[in-house]
Amino acid sequence: MKTLYYGGSIRTMAGNGRVEALLVEDGRVAAAGTWEQLRPLARGAETVNLDGRALLPAFLDAHSHFSGAAHAMLQADLTQATDFAGIGRAFADFLAQNKVPEGQWVVGRGYDPTVLAEGCDPTRGVLDRISTAHPLLAVHQSGHMGVFNTRALELLGVTADTPAPAGGMIGKENGKLTGYMEENAFLQYQQRVPPPAPDDLLDACRRAQQLYASHGITTVQEGMLPADLFGLYHALLERDMLRLDVVAYAGMDALDAALGAFPQAVRRYDRHFKLGGCKLFLDGSPQARTAWLRAPYQHAADGCCGYPAMEDSALRQALETAYQRRMQPLVHCNGDAAAAQLLRVVDEAERAHPDFGSLRPVMIHAQLLAPDQMDEVARLGIIPSFFIAHVYRWGDVHLRNLGGKRAAHLSAAGSALRRGLPFTFHQDTPVLPPDMLHSLWCAVTRRTAGGVTLGEDERIPAADALRAVTANAARQYFEEGQKGTLQPGKAADLVLLDADPLAVPPDRLRDIRVLQTVKDGQTVFRA
């Protein structure tokens, strides 16, 4: 099967970057060039006149949680709540609409204390007013913390005497549980919440793929694969349900089990699923003031700098394991102190193993990776993946938490670009929708929701922002020979847009619409 595209702006993201025509055959790019060059090769091909619209390589999601996006479709949506009463209404509506029987767990996702009228996290008392018959969990928008009601705490066996694990916190007030937990404590107990019914979750995975494809994405990440998700992925593979490529990163405690569970998918695709590496956490979230900083948060009377999630010795052992298994380490670092820890221990690993850099370690989020740390990032071959949408969504909060000087270098893509670092962008879905075009707008304008330009020197040109979600993201996945640019022999993973991102004013970037997404030559989304 052949398809010839012409009549629009075709951006290859390679070479001179723009061609008149593109020929796709059997799911691959067969040729790219002028109309006159390709017309003789296209006999028998379907011809598609782009009518002035733009055709680009499909976007690659550099970090998200695919199963989390699926689970979110089966949860109460708390993202629109502006006060505790709004959280209550969202849970109540979900309980009523889904006729949830008593005793069944209900999870709500995405409350944000920075927009709540009360200015703080809810408590178990707030959730108890919604229901004492259902175990409830409200998950913070960052995914790093949340609140359990009394029934949930009872089922999990958490009492006022339960110790918090290292790198985590169980909230207490006057010796009593508040229901709030953060970081390692929250993640530990969240994993014990019973999963949805298998068929419901599989259907949600189908819908999650449509969500990503509607934003022009054809390669998705499972950014944390614990052992209890193995069954879901086996079911997806057995039923041949994956239409997009999914790259998974196993938790360190599940790495060897994952290698045994998916032997055909280790560093290669098996029915669109690949085990790409392992995941580590070094700190928390800057908007929740749990990211680990070198200097205290603004106005922190107690000198709070956040805190680490791992000791150097544990990180050292984890990176040694990653090296021995030849698995790419994907390391969550938000604060500059966490970044310093990673740089320090990767430097040790590279002195012990001169080819350690061939694993292409990734610093996920890298939000407060400072300009003075960039040269070391470049020397060590670490790929920073910036959560650039934070500039808009929480930029004003970061100004309050960090002060203007530090906040100006949030997700410092400009500093990285000046040093030639091949950075990528992501949305950490389900934290935020997988909207790549909005991320491009954030990188180019660096405008907060309050209208403040956050660090003019960190703005980058649209072409470089686009490379972050195409060619650079393909390199992050060791797939630069297969994806990320429209060149002969590469996968025909394409996105059709109603306007060319490199030909519109910066303010128009977030208004561009995805019209069609193509995976391996087949349409997976059409508006």
N, C-alpha and C positions, 0 to 999 in steps of 0.2 A: 504494500500500500504506500502510495506517494502523496505528499501534499506540498504544494508550492505556495509560499506566502510572499506577497508583494504589495506595493502601493501604500506603505506606511513607513514609520520610523522603526527600523529593526536594529536594536542595540545588541551587539554580540558580547560586549564587555571584554573583548580581546582585540589585539591589533589596533586598527584605526577606530574600532568601536562601533561602526555603523555600516550597514550594507543595504542594497536595494531589494534583495530577494533571499529567501531561505528555503532550501529543499529538505524535507523530512521524508525518510523512507524506512519502513519497518522499525519504527520507534527510535531511530537515531537521526542525528543531523547528517545529511548526505553531502550538502554543499552550501556555501554562503558566498554571495558575490553580487555582481550586477545582474540586472534582468537579462541582458544579452548573453551573459555567460551561462546562466542557469536554464534559460528557456529550452535549449536543445536537450538538456538532461531530464526535462520534466514531462516527456511524452507519456500520456496515460495518467498523469497526476491530477488530483483534485486541486483546483486553484482557489486560493483564498485572498480576495482583495481586502486589505486592511482598512481601506477608506480613510487613510491618514492617521489611524490609531497607532499605538506603539506595541511592539513585540519584543520581549526581553527573555533572558534565562529566568526560569522559575526561581522563586526565593527559597533559601534553605534556612530553616529554623536552627539557630546555633545553640539555643538552650531553652527547653521547656519541659513540661511533664505531661506527656501524651495521656497516660492513664489518669492523671489528675484532671485534665481537661474533660475526659469522659466522665469521671466521677462527679465533676461539677454540674453536669447535666442532670444528675439525679439528686441534687442538693438544693436546699432553700437558698435563694439569691439574696444576700445581705448587702450587695454593693451599692444599692440606692438608699440605704438607711441613713438618715441624718440625725437620729437620736435613738435612745434605747427603745422608745415606743415603736419606732420604725423596724427595729430588729424583731420585736415581738410580733408585729403585723406580718412580716415576711415569713417567720416560722409558722404562725397561725394559719396563714393562707396555704402554705405548703402542706401542713397537716390535714387541712380540710379538703383541698383539691385532690390529694393522693389517698385520702381515707386511711391514714397510717394507723394500724392497730396499736393499742397500748403495749408497752414493753419493747417496741421496735425502735432502734436507733434512728435519729434524724440529725443530719449534719447541715449546718448553714455555712456558706462560704462568703468571705470578702468584706467583713465589716472593717471600717477604717476609723480608728479613734480620732484621727486628725480632722475629720469632717463631722464627727458626732457632736451634738450640742453640749453633751456632758464633758467632752474633751478627754475622755479616758476609756479604758476597756470596760465592757460590762462585767458583771460578777455572776456567780452561780445563783444569787438571789434574783437577779434580773431574769435569768433563764427559768428559774423555778416558777416564776409568775406565769410563764408561758405554758409549762407542763411539768408536773412531777411524776406523771405516768409514763412519759417517754424519756429515755436517756438522750440528752441534747448536747451537741458540740457546736460552738460558734468559732469559726476559723478566721483569724486575722488575715487581711488582704495579702500580707507578705508571705503567708504560709508558715511562718516561723513561731507562731504563738496562737493561743486560742483559749476558750473558756468552756468548761464542762459544768453541767448542772449537777445537783446533788445526786440524782438517780444515776447519772453516768459515773460519777466518782465512786459511788457504792459498787457498781458493777465492775469497775476497774480495780477495786480494792485499794483505793488511795485514801489515806487518812492524814490527819494533822501530823502524825509521826513518820509518814513516808519520806525517806530522804530523797533529795533531788540528785540525779546523776551529774557527774562533772560536765560543765559546759551547759547547764540548764538550771531552771528555777521553777519551783512549785510555790505559787502565791499563798501567803498566809497573812492574816491580820488579827492581832490579839489572840494568837495561838490557834485560830480557826482557818480552814481552807477558804480561799476566795473563789476557787474554781479556775483561776487563771494559771496557765503554765507557759513557759517559753523555751525556745531552742531545744536542747537535747531531751529535756523532760517532756515537752509537748510532743516532739516527734516520736518518742518512745511509746507514749500512751495513745497517740493518734493511730499508730500502727495496729493497736489492739482493738480498734473499733471494727465490728463485723462488716464485711464487704456487702455490697448489694447482691441481689439474686444474679446468678451467672448470665442468664439470657438478657436481663435488663442491662447489665454492664456491657455485654457484647454489642447490643444495639446502640448504646451510648458511644462505644468506640467507633461505630459506623458514622454516627452523627458528628463526632469530634473530627474525623477525617474530613468531612464536608466543611466544617468550620475552618480548618487550616487551608483547605483548597480554595475556599471562598476568598482568602487573603493572598492567593497566588503562591502558596507554599506547597512543595511536593516532597520535601525531606523534613522529617519531624524528629524531635528528640524525646526519649524517655530518660529524663535527667536524673532519676534515682530509681534503680530497679532492685527492690528487696526480694527475698525468696518468696514471699507470699503473693507476688505478681507473676511468678513463673507459670502458674496454671492458666491465667488469663492469656498470656502470650502463646502458650501451647494451643489453647482453644482457637485463638485468632489464626494461627498458622494452619491448624488442622482443617479449619473451615475456609481457608484461603480468603480471609476477610480484609487483609491489608491491601489497600490500593496506593497508598503513599509509602515511601521508604521511612522506616523507623529505626533510629540508631539509639541503642540502650546502653546505659552506664550503670553497672552493678554497684551496690553498696559494698564497701570493703569486706564486711562480714559475710557477704553472699557471693563474692567474686568466684571462688573456686567452685561453688555449687552451680553458679551460672555457666561457667565454662563446661561443666559436665552436663548441664541440662540442655544447652543449645550448641552442641559441638559443630553443627553445620553452619552456624552463624557467627563464628568467632572471626572478627575482622573482615567478614564478607557477608553479602546478603543471602538469606535463605527465605524465599517467599516474601521479600520486602522487609525482612527483619535482620538487623545486624547487631551483634554485641561489640560495641566500639571501645569500651574501656571501663574505668572504675570511678566512683564518685567519693569525694571527701568534703567535709565541712570544717572550715577554720574559724568562722564567727557567725554573727547574726545579721540584723537588718538596721541600716542607719536611721530610717524614719522611726523605728521603735527604740533607738538608742542602745541596741545590743551589738551593733558592729564594733569591732575592736580597733580603737584608734590609738595613735601615738600621743595625742594630746587630748585633754578632756573635752567633752561636749560643752557647747556654749551654755553658760549660766549653770553649770553642774556644781552645786554647792558641795557635794561629796567628792568632787574630782573624778566623776565617773568617766571611764574611757571605754565602756563596753567590756567584753571579756572573750578570751579564746575558747574554742570548742575542742582543741586537741593540744596536747603537749608536743614539744619538738620530737621527743623520742617516739611517740606514736606516729607522728607524721613521717619521720625518718623510716620507720618500719613499713608504713603503708606505701611510700614511694619505692622502697626496695622490692616489695611484693609486686607492685605495678611493673617495675623493670624486669623482674624475673619472669613474669607472665607475658611480657611484651604488650601490655595494655595501657592505653592512653589515660593519664590521670586528669580528671575534670575536677577542679578544686574551687569550692565556693569561698571567695574572699570579697568582702565588702569594704572593710576598713583598711587604712594604711598600715596599721600594726599587723593585721593578718597578712597583708601583702608582703610585709617585711619578713614575716615568719616563713612564708612560702619561698621567697627569694633566697633566704638563708639556707633552708634545707635542700632546695633544688641545687644550689651551688655545691653543697656537700655531696649530693647524689652525682653531680656531673664530674666532680673530682674523683669519686670512686668509680664511676662508669662514664668514660668520655663520650660514649654514644647515647647517653641518657636523653639528650635533646631530641634524638630521632623519634621519641614518643610524642613530641609536640604537646607538652603539658599545657592545659588551658586554665586560665584564671577567670572563673565565672563571676560575673557582675563587675568586679574591678572598679566599683563606683568611686572609691576614694584612693585608688592607686594614684600616688602623687607624681607630679612632673619630675621630681628629683629621683624617683625610683624607675623611671622609664628606661634609662640606659641599661640598667641591670636586667630588666625584663627582656630587652633586645638581645643582650649578650647571652642570656640563658636560653633563648629561643622559646620563651613562653608566649602564648597567644592570649591577649586579653579579649574577653567578650563582654562588651559593655551593655548594661541595662539602661540604654540611652533614654528610654521613655520616662525614667524617673525625673528627668529635667522638667518635663511638663507636669507629670502627675503629682510629684512630691517636692518639686524644686523649692517652693515657698516654705515647706516644712524644713527642708535641709538648710535654708538660710537661717531659720530660727535655731536649729539644732547645732549648726556648725559655724555660723558667722559667714560674712560675705567672702572672705579670702579663700577659705577651704571650699565652700559651696561652689565657687566659681570654677573649680577644677573637678566637679562631679563628672564622672564618665568622660575623662579627659581625652576625647578622640583627637582633638587638634594637636595635643602634645604627642600622642602616639603617631599621628600622621607625619609630623615633622621629623620623627626618628625612624620612619620607614617601617613601623610595626604593622603586620598584617592583622588588624583587629576585626572583630565581628560584632554584630548587634543581635539582641534577642529581647523577648517580652516576658520570659519566665511564665508563660501561660500554665495554669489558669490565674496567675496573679493579675495579669492584664491580657486582654484579647491579643491574638497573634497578628497584629496589624503592622505589617512591615512598612507601609507607606507613611503611617503616622510616625514610626521610628525614624524614617528618613527626614521627615519634617522637623522632628526634635533635634536631630544631629545638625541640620543646616541652620535652623533659627535659634535653637537653645532658649526657647521662650517658656516661661513657667505659666501655670494656670492663672496666676495673678498678673501676667503681662510683663514680668521682669526678664530681661536678657541675662542669662546666667553664664557669664564667662565668654565674652566675645572672642577671645583668643582660642577658645576650644571649639568654635564653629568650624565646620568643614564643608567643602564643595559637595554638591549633590552627587557628582560622579563617584567620589570617594565613599560617600555614604552608601551608594548603590553597590559598590564593590564589596562592602562589608557584609551584605546579605546575599551575595552571589558568589563571585570568584573566591573571596577570602573565606567565606563559610565552607565552600567546597574543600578548600585546602585544610581547614580545621578538621574535617572528617577524612582526610587522606583521599579525597575523591576529586582532586583537581584534574585528573585525567579523564573523568567521566561526566562532571557536572560543573555548573557555575559560569560557563561561557557557552556561546553558540558557535561551536567549531565542528568541522567534519569528524565523525566517529563518536561524538559525545551523545549522551542521552537527549532525546527530544523532550526535555522538561521545559515548558514554555509558559509564560504568562502574557495575556493580552490585556492592555490597559487602555482606558479611553483618552489618555494624554501621555505624552512623553515626559518622564520625570526630569530629563536633562534639558527640556525646552520650555518649562513653565516657570513663573516666578516662584521663589521659595515658599511663599505663603500658600501656594496652590497645591503643594505636594500632598498634604493630608486629605485633599478633596478628590484626588485621582481615584477612579473606581476600577476594580478588577472585573473584567468582562468574561474572561475565560481562562481556565488553567488546564494545562495539558501535561500528562505524565506518561513518559515513554511513548509519545505519539498519540495517546488516547485522552479524550476530554474527560476530566474528573470534576470539573465545575463549569457551569455556564450561567451567567446572570440572567 
